[in-house]
Amino acid sequence: MPETKPERRTVLVAPAWPYANGPRHIGHVAGFAVPADVLARFERLRGSRVLMASGTDEHGTPITYEADKQGVPPREFVDHNSALIVEDLRRLGMTYDIFTRTTTANHYRVTQDLFLKLYEKGYLVKKTQMGAFDPASGRTLPDRYIEGKCPICGFDSARGDQCDNCGNQLDPIDLIDPHQRGSDAPVEFKETEHFFFDLPQFGDQLKQWIEQHDDWRPNVRKYSLEFVRNLKPRAITRDLDWGVPVPLPGWEDNPHKKIYVWFDAVIGYLSASIEWAAARGEPDSWKDWWQNDDAWHYYVMGKDNITFHTVLWPAILMGAGDLKLPDEIVASEYLNMGGKKFSTSRGQVIYVRDVLERYDADALRYYLMIAGPENQDTDFTWSEFVRRNNDELVATWGNLVHRTLVNAHR
């Protein structure tokens, strides 16, 4: 009898979307880029039908804050940085099938369609909350424009959306002694109206789904189950003039109300797949990945993005009702330097482009895979980078390949 070939797998590789606030450093690519590319190449070699889809994440207050500091419009700021990131990833040897942006008309349409679907199903509720304002100008102050002491760990420079020290999500009103970032200017809080995603409706379903994935890395299950135990409605709109418009009467023409970046960013995996299919002249082919229970989805990121992909994005997909849930969450720990996390804002960086000025991409890729932060935080040192490449990649693997090819030639 003729030998039957195994059915070809349909695989989505979804690297986290790099934020368009500057060039990439090696801590970034240790989490989302190189591991994802290795997975994609592996799946292609085994004959899988692979779609690796991502792009630059271009909305939110970090964008407007930095654009304001530079005195340029947000669009000009993200255009510049998206181009830098594309070049970094190209030189690193990334093999995306599509690398797009969250500022495309396609992404806006897909995001608004999902917003409306959740709204029509009753998963979005309108509530008032305390919003931050500049008492001198009356201007709204998005959360990234505010700093103060973290109420959980006591860190003095926690932001209005998150504490970088303990990693907890925050609201500006939670901060102790809040003030405007970069100054001691006061913050005034007033009531403002927003839509909230009713996450508690999905609590039991999410908990059961996460518990079923006993094959996930321990850090992924731990963070996810802790987060899902205390779900609260989460704001899905915000006071900001840069982002996806809210597609509802009375809201869509309001220049100061936009869809929250956490919602539109994770939808990028879907919108990029739809854009890829349309560009190929096969506009429905994205459904082979997203409306196919036999497809397999890898999501690849650093640990600071875990709950967005194991709780928030799955809740959106559950709410939509007809889209594939994640299968594998490949989350790395942090790559540090001198015991401290790489951070662009704090100047603790080694940029990808600077490494690639001196070394080949394969040298950096090898180091990040063999000595990177797969299961625990690791410290980068130049001496270890050189040793790993010379002693292992060149002397061991290189010598093996050389001897094998020489003997095969004989």
C-alpha positions as CSV (number, residue, x, y, z in Angstrom):
1,M,0.0,0.0,0.0
2,P,1.2,3.5,-0.7
3,E,2.5,5.4,2.3
4,T,0.1,8.1,3.5
5,K,1.6,11.5,4.3
6,P,0.7,13.2,7.5
7,E,-1.8,16.0,7.1
8,R,-0.1,19.4,6.7
9,R,-0.4,21.6,9.8
10,T,-1.8,25.1,9.5
11,V,0.2,27.3,12.0
12,L,0.0,30.9,13.1
13,V,3.1,32.3,14.6
14,A,2.2,35.5,16.4
15,P,5.2,37.5,17.7
16,A,4.1,40.4,20.1
17,W,3.9,43.7,18.3
18,P,6.9,46.0,19.0
19,Y,5.9,49.4,20.2
20,A,6.7,52.2,17.8
21,N,8.6,54.3,20.3
22,G,12.1,53.8,19.0
23,P,14.6,51.2,17.7
24,R,14.7,47.7,19.2
25,H,17.2,46.7,21.9
26,I,18.4,43.1,22.5
27,G,16.1,42.7,25.4
28,H,13.1,43.3,23.1
29,V,14.1,40.8,20.5
30,A,15.1,38.1,23.0
31,G,11.4,38.0,23.9
32,F,9.2,38.5,20.8
33,A,11.4,38.2,17.7
34,V,14.1,35.5,17.6
35,P,12.1,32.8,19.4
36,A,9.2,33.4,17.1
37,D,11.4,33.3,14.0
38,V,13.0,30.0,15.1
39,L,9.5,28.5,15.6
40,A,8.3,29.7,12.2
41,R,11.4,28.3,10.4
42,F,11.0,25.0,12.3
43,E,7.4,24.7,11.3
44,R,8.2,25.5,7.6
45,L,10.9,22.9,7.6
46,R,8.5,20.2,8.9
47,G,6.1,21.1,6.0
48,S,3.6,23.2,7.9
49,R,1.6,26.0,6.3
50,V,2.9,28.9,8.3
51,L,1.6,32.5,8.7
52,M,3.9,34.7,10.8
53,A,1.9,37.9,11.3
54,S,2.8,41.0,13.2
55,G,3.6,44.7,12.9
56,T,4.3,47.9,14.9
57,D,1.9,48.9,17.7
58,E,1.4,52.7,17.2
59,H,-1.3,54.0,19.5
60,G,-1.4,54.9,23.2
61,T,0.0,57.5,25.5
62,P,3.7,56.5,25.4
63,I,3.5,57.6,21.7
64,T,1.7,60.9,22.4
65,Y,4.0,61.6,25.3
66,E,7.2,61.1,23.4
67,A,5.8,62.9,20.3
68,D,4.9,65.9,22.5
69,K,8.4,65.9,24.0
70,Q,9.9,66.0,20.5
71,G,7.4,68.6,19.2
72,V,6.1,66.5,16.4
73,P,2.7,65.0,15.6
74,P,2.1,61.4,16.7
75,R,1.8,60.2,13.1
76,E,5.2,61.6,12.2
77,F,6.7,60.1,15.3
78,V,5.4,56.5,14.6
79,D,6.3,56.7,10.9
80,H,9.9,57.4,11.8
81,N,10.1,54.7,14.5
82,S,8.2,52.0,12.5
83,A,10.8,52.4,9.7
84,L,13.6,52.0,12.3
85,I,12.0,48.8,13.7
86,V,11.4,47.3,10.3
87,E,15.1,47.8,9.5
88,D,16.2,46.3,12.8
89,L,14.1,43.2,12.2
90,R,15.2,42.9,8.5
91,R,18.8,42.9,9.5
92,L,18.2,40.4,12.3
93,G,16.9,37.9,9.6
94,M,13.2,37.8,10.6
95,T,11.0,36.0,8.1
96,Y,7.6,37.5,8.7
97,D,4.9,36.7,6.1
98,I,3.4,40.1,6.9
99,F,4.7,43.0,9.0
100,T,2.2,45.8,9.1
101,R,1.0,48.6,11.4
102,T,-1.9,49.4,13.7
103,T,-2.5,52.7,11.9
104,T,-3.8,51.1,8.7
105,A,-7.4,51.5,7.5
106,N,-7.7,47.7,7.6
107,H,-6.7,47.6,11.2
108,Y,-9.1,50.4,12.1
109,R,-12.0,48.5,10.4
110,V,-11.3,45.1,12.0
111,T,-10.9,46.7,15.5
112,Q,-14.1,48.7,15.1
113,D,-16.0,45.6,13.9
114,L,-14.9,43.6,16.9
115,F,-15.8,46.5,19.2
116,L,-19.3,46.6,17.7
117,K,-19.7,42.8,18.0
118,L,-18.9,42.9,21.7
119,Y,-21.1,46.0,22.2
120,E,-24.1,44.3,20.5
121,K,-23.7,41.2,22.6
122,G,-23.8,43.2,25.8
123,Y,-20.2,42.8,26.8
124,L,-19.4,46.5,26.8
125,V,-21.0,48.7,29.5
126,K,-20.9,52.4,29.9
127,K,-19.6,53.8,33.2
128,T,-18.1,56.9,34.7
129,Q,-14.7,57.0,36.3
130,M,-12.4,59.6,37.6
131,G,-10.2,61.0,34.8
132,A,-7.1,63.1,35.2
133,F,-6.8,66.7,34.1
134,D,-4.3,69.5,34.1
135,P,-5.9,72.1,36.4
136,A,-4.0,74.9,34.7
137,S,-5.1,74.2,31.1
138,G,-8.0,71.9,31.5
139,R,-6.4,69.4,29.2
140,T,-6.9,65.7,29.8
141,L,-3.9,63.8,31.2
142,P,-3.6,60.3,29.9
143,D,-2.2,57.8,32.5
144,R,1.4,57.8,31.1
145,Y,1.5,61.6,31.7
146,I,1.2,60.9,35.5
147,E,3.6,59.5,38.0
148,G,3.5,58.8,41.8
149,K,4.2,56.3,44.4
150,C,2.9,52.7,43.8
151,P,0.3,51.8,46.4
152,I,1.4,48.2,46.2
153,C,5.2,48.1,46.4
154,G,6.0,51.8,47.3
155,F,8.1,52.4,44.1
156,D,8.4,56.2,43.8
157,S,8.2,56.5,40.0
158,A,5.2,54.3,39.2
159,R,3.3,55.4,36.1
160,G,-0.4,56.0,35.9
161,D,-1.0,52.8,34.0
162,Q,1.6,50.4,35.5
163,C,4.3,50.1,38.1
164,D,7.6,49.1,36.3
165,N,8.9,47.8,39.6
166,C,6.2,45.2,40.6
167,G,4.5,45.0,37.3
168,N,1.0,45.6,38.6
169,Q,-1.6,47.4,36.4
170,L,-2.7,50.7,38.0
171,D,-5.1,53.7,37.5
172,P,-3.8,57.2,38.0
173,I,-6.1,57.7,40.9
174,D,-4.5,54.7,42.7
175,L,-1.1,56.5,42.9
176,I,0.0,58.1,46.1
177,D,0.9,61.8,45.7
178,P,0.3,61.8,41.9
179,H,1.9,64.5,39.8
180,Q,2.5,65.3,36.2
181,R,5.4,63.3,34.7
182,G,8.7,65.3,34.6
183,S,7.5,68.0,37.0
184,D,5.8,68.6,40.3
185,A,2.7,70.1,38.6
186,P,-0.5,68.8,40.3
187,V,-3.2,66.6,38.8
188,E,-7.0,67.1,39.2
189,F,-9.5,64.3,39.0
190,K,-13.0,64.7,37.4
191,E,-15.7,62.3,36.3
192,T,-15.5,61.2,32.7
193,E,-17.6,58.6,30.8
194,H,-16.2,55.5,29.1
195,F,-17.0,52.0,27.9
196,F,-15.7,49.0,29.9
197,F,-15.2,45.5,28.8
198,D,-17.1,43.2,31.2
199,L,-14.2,40.8,31.9
200,P,-15.9,39.1,34.9
201,Q,-18.5,37.6,32.5
202,F,-15.6,35.4,31.2
203,G,-14.0,34.6,34.5
204,D,-15.1,31.0,34.9
205,Q,-14.6,30.2,31.2
206,L,-11.1,31.7,31.2
207,K,-10.1,29.9,34.4
208,Q,-11.2,26.5,33.0
209,W,-9.5,27.2,29.7
210,I,-6.1,28.2,31.4
211,E,-6.2,25.2,33.7
212,Q,-6.6,22.9,30.7
213,H,-3.2,24.1,29.4
214,D,-0.9,22.2,31.7
215,D,1.6,22.2,28.9
216,W,2.2,25.9,29.2
217,R,5.4,27.2,30.9
218,P,5.0,27.6,34.7
219,N,5.4,31.4,34.6
220,V,2.6,31.6,32.0
221,R,0.1,29.6,34.0
222,K,1.1,31.3,37.3
223,Y,0.6,34.9,36.0
224,S,-2.6,34.0,34.2
225,L,-4.3,32.2,37.0
226,E,-3.4,34.9,39.5
227,F,-4.8,37.6,37.1
228,V,-8.0,35.8,36.3
229,R,-8.9,35.3,40.0
230,N,-9.6,39.0,40.4
231,L,-11.1,40.2,37.2
232,K,-12.7,43.6,37.0
233,P,-14.4,45.5,34.2
234,R,-11.6,47.1,32.1
235,A,-11.8,50.4,30.4
236,I,-12.0,49.9,26.6
237,T,-12.1,53.7,25.7
238,R,-10.1,56.6,27.0
239,D,-9.7,60.3,26.8
240,L,-7.1,60.7,24.1
241,D,-6.9,62.3,20.6
242,W,-4.7,59.6,19.1
243,G,-6.1,56.1,18.3
244,V,-8.9,54.2,16.7
245,P,-12.2,56.1,16.8
246,V,-15.1,54.7,18.8
247,P,-17.7,53.5,16.2
248,L,-20.8,54.6,18.0
249,P,-23.2,57.6,17.5
250,G,-22.0,60.6,19.6
251,W,-18.6,59.0,20.1
252,E,-17.1,58.5,16.6
253,D,-16.9,62.2,15.9
254,N,-15.5,63.1,19.3
255,P,-11.8,63.8,18.8
256,H,-11.0,63.3,22.5
257,K,-12.4,59.7,22.9
258,K,-10.6,56.8,21.4
259,I,-10.5,53.0,21.7
260,Y,-7.9,51.9,24.4
261,V,-4.6,50.7,22.9
262,W,-4.6,47.4,24.9
263,F,-7.7,46.4,22.9
264,D,-6.7,47.5,19.4
265,A,-3.1,46.1,19.8
266,V,-4.0,42.5,20.4
267,I,-6.5,42.6,17.5
268,G,-3.5,43.2,15.2
269,Y,-2.9,39.5,14.9
270,L,-6.3,39.1,13.3
271,S,-6.2,42.3,11.2
272,A,-2.7,41.5,9.9
273,S,-3.9,38.0,8.8
274,I,-6.9,39.6,7.0
275,E,-4.5,42.1,5.3
276,W,-2.2,39.3,4.3
277,A,-5.0,37.3,2.7
278,A,-6.3,40.4,0.8
279,A,-2.8,41.2,-0.5
280,R,-2.6,37.7,-1.9
281,G,-5.8,38.0,-3.8
282,E,-7.4,35.3,-1.5
283,P,-9.5,37.5,0.8
284,D,-11.1,34.6,2.7
285,S,-7.9,32.6,3.2
286,W,-7.3,34.1,6.7
287,K,-10.2,31.9,7.9
288,D,-8.0,28.8,7.4
289,W,-6.1,30.1,10.5
290,W,-8.8,31.8,12.5
291,Q,-12.0,29.8,11.9
292,N,-10.3,26.4,11.8
293,D,-10.2,24.3,15.0
294,D,-7.3,22.2,13.6
295,A,-5.0,25.3,13.2
296,W,-2.3,25.8,15.8
297,H,-1.5,29.2,17.2
298,Y,1.8,30.2,18.8
299,Y,2.0,33.6,20.6
300,V,5.5,34.7,21.4
301,M,6.4,37.5,23.9
302,G,8.2,38.7,27.0
303,K,6.6,38.0,30.3
304,D,5.3,41.5,30.7
305,N,2.8,40.7,27.9
306,I,1.5,37.4,29.2
307,T,-1.9,38.4,30.6
308,F,-2.7,40.4,27.5
309,H,-2.5,37.1,25.5
310,T,-3.8,34.6,28.1
311,V,-6.7,36.6,29.6
312,L,-7.6,39.8,27.6
313,W,-7.2,38.6,24.1
314,P,-8.9,35.2,24.8
315,A,-11.8,37.0,26.4
316,I,-12.2,39.1,23.3
317,L,-12.1,36.0,21.1
318,M,-14.6,34.2,23.4
319,G,-16.9,37.3,23.2
320,A,-16.7,37.3,19.4
321,G,-17.5,33.6,19.5
322,D,-16.2,32.4,16.1
323,L,-12.5,32.8,16.3
324,K,-9.6,30.5,17.3
325,L,-8.2,30.7,20.8
326,P,-4.4,30.6,21.5
327,D,-2.8,27.2,21.8
328,E,0.8,27.9,22.9
329,I,2.0,30.9,24.8
330,V,5.8,31.2,24.5
331,A,6.8,33.7,27.1
332,S,10.4,34.5,28.0
333,E,11.7,36.0,31.2
334,Y,13.8,39.2,31.1
335,L,17.2,39.7,29.6
336,N,19.0,42.0,32.0
337,M,22.3,43.9,32.1
338,G,24.1,44.4,35.3
339,G,21.1,42.9,37.2
340,K,18.7,45.5,35.8
341,K,16.0,45.1,33.1
342,F,16.8,46.6,29.7
343,S,14.9,49.9,29.5
344,T,14.9,52.5,26.7
345,S,13.3,55.1,28.9
346,R,16.1,54.7,31.6
347,G,18.9,54.4,29.1
348,Q,19.7,50.8,30.0
349,V,20.0,49.5,26.5
350,I,22.1,47.8,23.8
351,Y,20.5,48.4,20.5
352,V,20.1,45.7,17.9
353,R,21.5,47.9,15.2
354,D,24.7,48.6,17.2
355,V,25.3,44.9,17.8
356,L,24.8,44.2,14.1
357,E,27.3,46.8,13.1
358,R,30.0,44.6,14.7
359,Y,28.6,41.1,14.5
360,D,26.6,38.9,12.1
361,A,22.9,38.4,12.9
362,D,23.5,34.7,13.4
363,A,25.9,35.4,16.3
364,L,23.2,37.4,18.1
365,R,20.4,35.0,17.3
366,Y,22.5,32.0,18.5
367,Y,23.3,33.7,21.8
368,L,19.7,34.8,22.5
369,M,18.5,31.2,21.9
370,I,21.2,29.3,23.7
371,A,21.7,31.7,26.7
372,G,18.6,33.8,26.6
373,P,15.9,34.2,29.3
374,E,13.8,31.1,28.4
375,N,12.9,30.0,31.9
376,Q,14.5,32.7,34.2
377,D,15.9,36.2,34.0
378,T,19.4,36.2,32.6
379,D,22.2,38.7,32.5
380,F,23.8,39.8,29.3
381,T,27.6,40.3,29.2
382,W,29.8,40.9,26.2
383,S,32.3,38.3,27.5
384,E,29.7,35.6,27.6
385,F,28.4,36.6,24.2
386,V,31.9,36.2,22.7
387,R,32.6,33.0,24.6
388,R,29.4,31.3,23.5
389,N,30.0,32.2,19.8
390,N,33.7,31.2,19.8
391,D,33.6,28.1,21.9
392,E,30.2,26.8,20.9
393,L,28.9,28.2,17.6
394,V,32.3,28.3,15.8
395,A,34.5,25.7,17.6
396,T,31.9,23.0,18.3
397,W,29.0,23.4,15.8
398,G,31.1,25.0,13.1
399,N,33.8,22.3,13.3
400,L,31.1,19.6,13.2
401,V,29.5,21.0,10.1
402,H,32.9,21.5,8.5
403,R,34.1,18.0,9.1
404,T,30.7,16.5,8.0
405,L,30.8,18.4,4.7
406,V,34.5,17.5,4.0
407,N,33.8,13.8,4.6
408,A,30.7,13.9,2.5
409,H,32.6,15.6,-0.3
410,R,35.2,12.8,-0.2
